[in-house]
Amino acid sequence: MKMFKSKNKPDLPARPKPPTWEQMEEDLISSTKKDIIFTIRNKKDSEANSLNGSISEDEKFPKEEEISPEQLFKYASLFVENNDELNSNLQILTEKQNLLKDVSEHLRETVENVKKQALVAIDGH
């Protein structure tokens, strides 16, 4: 007696290959401001701006007793979200910086090798 019967799974098509960098770049170049990803991002940005954009300093930083728990939660949530985004961007920038350093060093070495080969070719003839 089997405790768990295996169910027949339907045959699914193969997973498509992820797009190449060139395809993603082409998509970005051919995109418009009305694409869904930009409208979602703009909506998120406008919500954040409406939360702290056109309000006075007293409203931005109200006294503790004037803040409702809901407002406090909203401020805290926005802070955490922005902080997470900053940390993520910092990590991405650090990785990109390291990559640029590696590529720069490799390029410098390649240039040195080409110079040496050119000198050998000139001296050899």
C-alpha positions as CSV (number, residue, x, y, z in Angstrom):
1,M,0.0,0.0,0.0
2,K,1.4,3.3,-1.1
3,M,0.9,6.1,1.3
4,F,1.2,8.9,-1.3
5,K,0.1,8.3,-4.8
6,S,1.9,10.1,-7.5
7,K,-0.4,12.1,-9.6
8,N,0.1,12.3,-13.4
9,K,1.5,15.7,-14.2
10,P,0.6,17.2,-17.5
11,D,3.3,17.7,-20.0
12,L,4.4,21.3,-19.9
13,P,6.3,23.0,-22.7
14,A,10.0,23.6,-22.1
15,R,10.8,26.8,-20.2
16,P,11.8,29.5,-22.6
17,K,15.4,30.7,-22.6
18,P,16.0,34.0,-20.7
19,P,16.6,37.0,-22.9
20,T,20.1,38.0,-23.8
21,W,21.6,41.3,-22.7
22,E,21.2,42.6,-26.2
23,Q,17.5,41.7,-26.3
24,M,16.9,43.4,-23.0
25,E,18.8,46.5,-24.2
26,E,16.7,46.5,-27.3
27,D,13.5,46.2,-25.3
28,L,14.6,49.2,-23.1
29,I,15.5,51.3,-26.2
30,S,12.2,50.6,-27.9
31,S,10.1,51.1,-24.8
32,T,7.8,54.0,-24.2
33,K,7.0,56.0,-21.0
34,K,3.6,54.2,-21.1
35,D,5.0,50.7,-20.6
36,I,3.6,49.1,-17.5
37,I,6.9,48.9,-15.6
38,F,7.4,52.6,-15.9
39,T,3.8,53.4,-14.9
40,I,4.1,51.2,-11.8
41,R,7.4,52.8,-10.9
42,N,6.1,56.3,-11.5
43,K,3.0,55.5,-9.4
44,K,5.2,54.3,-6.6
45,D,7.4,57.4,-6.8
46,S,4.3,59.8,-6.9
47,E,2.9,58.0,-3.8
48,A,6.2,58.5,-2.0
49,N,6.3,62.2,-3.1
50,S,2.8,62.8,-2.0
51,L,3.7,61.4,1.4
52,N,6.6,63.8,1.9
53,G,6.7,66.1,-1.2
54,S,4.5,69.2,-0.8
55,I,4.1,69.4,3.0
56,S,5.6,71.8,5.5
57,E,8.5,70.9,7.8
58,D,6.1,70.6,10.8
59,E,4.0,68.2,8.8
60,K,7.0,66.3,7.6
61,F,8.3,65.9,11.2
62,P,5.2,66.2,13.4
63,K,5.5,66.0,17.2
64,E,5.3,62.5,18.5
65,E,2.0,63.0,20.2
66,E,0.5,64.3,16.9
67,I,1.3,61.1,14.9
68,S,-1.3,58.4,14.6
69,P,-0.1,54.8,14.8
70,E,-1.1,54.4,11.1
71,Q,0.9,57.4,10.0
72,L,3.9,56.3,12.1
73,F,3.6,52.8,10.4
74,K,3.5,54.5,7.0
75,Y,6.6,56.6,7.7
76,A,8.4,53.6,9.1
77,S,7.4,51.4,6.2
78,L,8.6,54.0,3.7
79,F,11.8,54.4,5.5
80,V,12.5,50.7,5.6
81,E,11.6,50.4,1.9
82,N,13.9,53.3,0.9
83,N,16.7,52.0,3.1
84,D,16.4,48.5,1.5
85,E,16.5,50.1,-1.9
86,L,19.6,52.2,-1.0
87,N,21.4,49.1,0.4
88,S,20.5,47.1,-2.7
89,N,21.8,49.9,-5.0
90,L,24.9,50.2,-2.9
91,Q,25.6,46.5,-3.3
92,I,25.0,46.8,-7.1
93,L,27.3,49.8,-7.4
94,T,30.0,48.0,-5.4
95,E,29.8,45.0,-7.7
96,K,29.8,47.2,-10.8
97,Q,32.8,49.1,-9.4
98,N,34.7,45.9,-8.8
99,L,33.8,44.7,-12.3
100,L,35.1,48.0,-13.8
101,K,38.3,47.7,-11.9
102,D,38.8,44.1,-13.2
103,V,38.0,45.1,-16.8
104,S,40.2,48.2,-16.5
105,E,43.2,46.1,-15.3
106,H,42.6,43.5,-18.1
107,L,42.4,46.3,-20.7
108,R,45.7,47.8,-19.3
109,E,47.4,44.4,-19.6
110,T,46.1,43.9,-23.1
111,V,47.4,47.3,-24.2
112,E,50.8,46.4,-22.7
113,N,50.8,43.1,-24.6
114,V,49.9,44.8,-27.9
115,K,52.7,47.4,-27.3
116,K,55.2,44.6,-26.7
117,Q,54.0,42.7,-29.8
118,A,54.2,45.9,-31.9
119,L,57.8,46.5,-30.7
120,V,58.8,42.9,-31.5
121,A,57.2,43.2,-34.9
122,I,59.0,46.5,-35.7
123,D,62.4,45.2,-34.4
124,G,62.0,41.9,-36.2
125,H,61.6,43.6,-39.7
